[in-house]
Amino acid sequence: MDLAIDTPTPSAPDCADDGTWLACIECDETFAPFEDVRYTCDECDGLLEVRYDDPPTFDEFGSGASTDGPDRGVWRYREALPFDLGVTLPEGDTPLHRVPRIEEAVGVDALRIKHEGMNPTGSFKDRGMTVGVRVAEELGVGALACASTGNTSAALAAYGGRGGMQTLVLLPQGKVAAGKVAQASLHGARILEVDGNFDACLDIVQELAARGEAYLLNSLNPFRLEGQKTIGFEILEEFYADYGGFPDRIVLPVGNAGNTSALYKGFRELVQAGALDVDEVPKLTGVQAGGAAPMVEAIEEGNDEIRRWEEVETRATAIRIGNPVNAPKAIPGIRNTGGTAVAVSDPEITAAQAHLASEGVGVEPASAASLAGLKKLRREGVVDDDERVVCLTTGHLLKDPEAAYEAGGDPEPVPNDVDAVVEHLRD
């Protein structure tokens, strides 16, 4: 399957349902989208993509909103999705923050922060779940499951609960921030803590899904990524409204590489529709923590596949992943847009988290990796000073309150006396 940025709009195969179908990115095999539960290709086990025979333009987004659905958020882009409306809380329509002091310190022409932590459960995963749970309804599935570093479990539990479905989440024991476990628990998920890392959890839940125990809603599921591509649509529309053009570069954290894959797919569809020129597509730039950087390794070494890292460690728990399943989609996305990938240290991530907080943007550590990566690429001269950049931050700071506390200042004890407080402040 050709994943080039200028791939022409495909013709619908006989198995398509109203112009929508599944296609293998490895062997080109096609499948009906909703007849059977399917995560990978029946023929070669390659990754699947959702395909459309008539991708929409910007002008078509939100059409019919007054009667057919919302004019903001994920379902504003229903013309580019498999359904007109999903199981919604609602999600999307997140802010594109201005951060003038950080912009000046980094030294780029323009810098905006797309804060996905402002979604209903506090992360971008809600965008994928609103579509994925709707597909589960279409397939007649009653139980949902995922492996998670935390954010996926919170979103799955909330959207599964909204849809009246049972939810099962597998978490790496002792490796998930407390705020995320609390969310999954309160929303009614059954939580299994596995004696292993995230990749071991994903291995198990994939086997459970293969045995028909539950419907898998990790980003291996191609419908999950359909919701997540709307991040890119929002960035382009909002940025164009403010600057009269599109950003030169989008910098984003990489865990399972779902967002990198999703944004690239959305941009390819806009090129197919004639809404976006190839030279207007932003450079997709991935950032990983140094202790969990198989994608960076592949990009730097010029490899088409990643080498699975069995041992991964970083305080950025949301991207503590050693085997990103969407690498076959994400690597072409980075290379074909002229982007790159970079690894940053945990201290660099913490410093970026505090820097964002100084402008009022509160994010968890993994989110701050995008700004840390941008700073490093500026120091190395990879990003030029005339670039207009968007950093994607993926989760709210209260997802990991312990990390937020450690990144901030300590409380100062004072006596119960006004004069003593004044003296303390002056000192």
N, C-alpha and C positions, 0 to 999 in steps of 0.2 A: 504493500500500500504506500503510495506516494504521500509523504507528509510535508511536501514543499509548501512554502507560503503562498505560491501562486497556482496551486492545484485547481483546475477548473471545477465548477459545480458538477457533481456526479448525477447521472440519470438514475431514477428510481428503479430498482430491480422488481421482479414480480412479487417478491415477498414483502414489499413495503406496505405499510399501513398509513394511508393518507399522506404519502410523501415522506414517511419516516421509516428508517430501518437501522439495523445494526450491521457493522462491517468490521472485519478483522484487519488490523493495521499491518499484519505480517503476510497473510496469504490471499487477501481480498475476498474471502468467503463472506457471503451476506446472509442475514437471518431476519425473520419477522421479529418485530420488537417486543410484542406482548403475548405471544402464544405460549412460550415456555420460559422458565427461570433459566437464565444464562448469564454467566459472568465473563467467560473467555470463549475463544473459538472452539467449536466442536472438532475441527479438523487438525489444528496445530497448537491449540492452547494459547494462541496469541491474544493480546489485549484487543478489546472491542471499542469501537466508537459509535455514537449515535450520529446518523447521517440524515440530511434533509435535501430534497431536490429543489428547494426554492428558498434559500437563505434570505432573511429580510434586510432592508436597509435601515439607517437611522430613522428615516421618515416614517417607517412602518411601526417602530416601537411605540407602544402605548395606544395604538389605534383601537377605537371602540372601547376605550377604558370606561366611559360613563355607563356602559351597559354590560360589558363582558368581564370586567375585572379592574384591579387597581391601576392607577397611573404612576405609581411609585414603587420602588423595590423590585424584587426578583420577578414578580409576575407582570410588571410593565413590559418585560421582554418575552411575553408568552408566544409571540410569533416565531421566536427562535428556540422554543422549548417543545417537548412532546405533548403538552396539555395546555389548556387555557388557564387552569388554576390548580393548585395543589393543596396539600394539608399545610395550612399557613398560620403563622402566629401574629403578625406578618414579619418578614425578614428583608434584608437589603436596605437600600436608601441610606447607607452609612456616610458619615461626614468625610469630606476631603479637606482636612485641616490645613490652614496656613500656619507656618512656623517660622516667622521672619528671622528670629535670632539664630535658630539652627541653620536656616538657609544661608545666612551670612557667614556663620562659623564653618560650614562645610565648603562654601565657596562655589556654588552653582548658580546658574541664572534664575532658576525657580525650583522650589522644593515643596511638595505637598505630601501629606500623610493620609493615606486611605485607612481609616480606623474601623476594621471589621469587628473589633471588640464591642461595638455598639449594636450588634445583632441581639435577638431576644435571649439566647443563652450565653451570650458573651463571646462568640467566635464566628468565623466565616463558615463553619460547618453547617450552620442553619440553612444556608443557601442550597447546599446539596441535599439536605434532608427534606426540604419542602417538596423537591422533585422526586427524590428516591422513595419516600413513603407513599407518595401518590402512585408511583409505579407499582409498589407492593400491593396497593388496593386494586389496581387494574389486574394484577396477576392473581388476585384472590388469596394472598399470603396473610397469615394471621400472626406470625412471630417474626421478629427482626433481631439481628445480631451484628456485633462488630467487635473487632479488637481495637484498642484505643490507648493513646498516651493521655487521654483525658477529655479533650474537647469533643471528639466524635461521640464518646459515650454520653456526654451531657446532652448533645443535640439529638442523638438517637432516642434517648429516654424521653425527652420533652416532646418530640414530634411523634414518636410511637404512641406515647400517652394521649396526645391530641387526636391521633387516628384510632384510638381504642385497640391498640395492638400490644401484645406481650413483647418485652425487650430483654435481651441478654447481652451483657458486655463482659469482655475478657480484658483484664488489666494486668500489666506487669507488677508483681507484688512489691510494694514499697517504693515504686518509681513514679507515682502519679500524684500531682499536687492535690492537696486536701479539698480545695474549692471545687475541683472537677468531680472528685468522687462524691462529694456532698450533693452536687447537682443530680448526678445519675441516680443516687439513692433516693433523693426526695421525689424525683419524677417517676419512681416506681420500677426502675430496672432491676433485674437480678444480676448481681455483680459477682464474677468469679475472678479471684486474684491468682494469677499463674506464676509459678516459680520459674521465671524466665523473663526475657526482654520482650519488647513490643513485637519483634519479628516472630518470636516463638508463639505469641498470642495469635498473630495473624495466621500462622501455619495451622493452628488448631481450629480457629473459627472458619477457615476456608474448608477444612475437612468436614466440619459440622454442616456447613452449607451444602457441600457436595452430597452429603447423606440425607439432605432434605429436612434437617432439624430446624432450620430458620433461614430467612432471607438475608443475605449478606449486604450490609450497607457501608462497607469500607470503600475507599476511592477506587478499588479494583472494579467496583460496579460502575459501568459507564454512565448510568443515569445520574449518579451523584455529581459528576463533573459538569453536567449540563447546567445545574443550578449555580455552580461555582464560576462558570464563565461569565455570568452577569456582573461579577466584580469588574472585569475588563470593560464591559459595555458602560457601566456607570463611570469608571475612570475617564474613558474617552469623552463621554458626553459632558461631564462636569468640567473637565479640564478645557475642552474646546469652548465651553460657554464663558470661561474666565480669561482665556488667553488667545482665542481665535485659532488655535492649532492643537495638535496632540502632543503628549509628552514624548521626549526622545527616549526615555528609559523608564522601565518599571523594575524596582528592586524588591525582591520578596523572599521570605524565609522558605527553606526547602526541608520537608520531612519526608513524606511519601511522594512528593512532587506532583500532587493532584492539582494545586492551583497553577503551577507552571504549565501543566498540560492543558488545563481548562482555559486559561487565558489565551494560549496559543491557538487552540481550536476556535475560540470565539473570533479571534482576529482573522484566522483563515476564512471563516464564513463571511465576515464583513468584506474581505477582499473578493471572494467569490460573488458577492452581491453587488460589487462595484461601489460600495460605500466607503472603502478605504483603499488608498494606493499602497502598493508594496513598500515604498520608501517612507510611508507614514506609520508603519507598524513599529511600536516601541520595542527597544532592545530588552528582551527578557533576561534579567540578571538574578541568578539564584545565590542565596547565602545559606551556608550551613555552619554549625558549630564545629570547631576543630576536632572534637572528640567523636563526631558522627558525620563524616563528610565523604561518603562514597560517590555522590554526584560530582563534587568538586574534583575528586581524583579522576573520574572518567573524563571530564571536560579538559582538565589540564593535560592528561596523557593522550588525548585524542581518541579515546575508546568509544565504541558504539554501545557498549554494555557496561553496567556497573559491576564491581566486585563486592559481594556481600561482606559487610563488616560484622563479624560475630560478636565483638565486644565494642560497645558504644557507651560514652558517658559525657554528659554535659548538664549544667543546671537548667538549660533551656529544654525542659522535659517534653514539650510539644513536638520537638524535632529530634528527639533522641531515637533515631531510626537508622538501622544499618543496611536495610534492603528496600529502598524505595520502589514500590511495585510499578509506579507510573514512569519510571526512568525511560522506557522505550518511546514514550510520547514526549517527555520533557526534554530529553537531550536534543532531538531535532528542533524543538521550540526555542531553546537557547541558541543553538548554532544558526538556525535559519533566520533569526531576527538580528544576528550580529551581536548577541549578548555574551555573557560569560558567567562564571561561577566562582565564588570565593569563600574561603573558610575564615572564621573569626574566633577569637578566644573567648572564654567565659568572662574574664574581666572586661574585654571590649564590649560584650553584650550588656553587662551590668552598667557600664558607663553610658552606653546609648540609652538604656532604659531610664536612667536618671536624667539624661539630657532631654528626652521626650517629656518626662514628667515636669521639667522646669517650664515647659510651654503649656502645661495642663493636659497633656495627652498621656493617659495612664494605660500601660500595656504590660503584658506578661513578658518574661525574658525572651522566649522564642520570637515574639513580635519585634523586639528591639534588634534582633539580628539583622534586619533589613537596613536600619540606619547604621549599625556598626559596619556592615559590609560596604555601604556607600562611602563612609569615611575612609575605610581602608583603600578602596579603589581610587578615591581622590588622591590619597597620599602617594599611591603608586603611579598616578598619571593615567590610569585606564579611563576614568571619567573626566571629561573636560570641564572647564569652568563655565562654558557657554551652554551646557546641557540643561534641559528642563526635565526634572526627575520626580517620579512618584514612588514613595516607599510604602509598601503594603505592610500594615501591622494586623496580625491575625487574631489576637485574643486580648481580652480585658485584663487589667492588672489584678483584679480580685480573683482571677482564675488561680493565681499562685500568691496568696497573701504573704506567705513566709518569705518568698523571694523579694516581694515588694518592700517588706519591712527591712530586710537586710540591705537593700539597695538605697534606702532612705537614711535619714538621720535618727539618732536615738533620742527618746524623750528625756527631758532634763528635770529631775526632781527639785522642787522648791518648797519652802515652808508655806504654811497657811497664813500668809501675812502680805498685805499689799506692798508695804515698804521693802520687805525682803525680796518680793518679786521684782520691783523696780531696780533694786540694787543688783540683783542677779542679771537682769537684762543689760544694765550698763556695764557690768563686768564682762 
